[in-house]
Amino acid sequence: MRLMIFDLPSHKGNFNQRITAIQQIVTAQHSPYLAMVQQFKLGSTAAIYAKLDEITLMQGEGLMLHHQAAHYRAGRNPKLMKLKKYQDDEAIVIKHFSGKGKYTDQLGALLVEDKNGLRFKIGSGFTDKERKHPPPIGAIITFKYVGKTLRGVPRFASYLRIREE
């Protein structure tokens, strides 16, 4: 087991300065259990997508794109973004689940069945209009996902649209 450091939230410097500080910490510790997540700069959009392809072929989820001059900020940050590939597939709507809170009396999630007979829920990707008027039972929908679990369930499945015949 190793501790992999990828950022230093309490460091006051920009991203490049934080990377230098991480390198210094890892070097000073001389521990086989402490390492830094590899960082690299890419010079073009084509290079970014080529690296994304390489990472996903090795079963990686995606890339974290940092702006080199960005200071650490908790929460969503336009200078730190995830870049993931996603796959899409189709499934048949089996059941509607009611929502909670903001979505009371509206769609919360769909139970769907894929072409292999695997059933799972999809609860994201819907507009407010689609939550009020969900895809009917029996409709074939298209959804996107990011890889699959060991059981074959699509990860982070998100509704895209009803398939038009």
Secondary structure, DSSP 8 states (H G I E B T S, - for coil): --EEE---TT--SBHHHHHHHHHHHHHHH--TTEEE-------SHHHHHHHHHHHHHTT--EEEEE-TT-B--SS-BTTEEEEE--EEEEEEEEEEEE--GGGTTSEEEEEEEETTS-EEEE-SS--HHHHHS---TT-EEEEEESSB-TT--BTT-EEEEE---
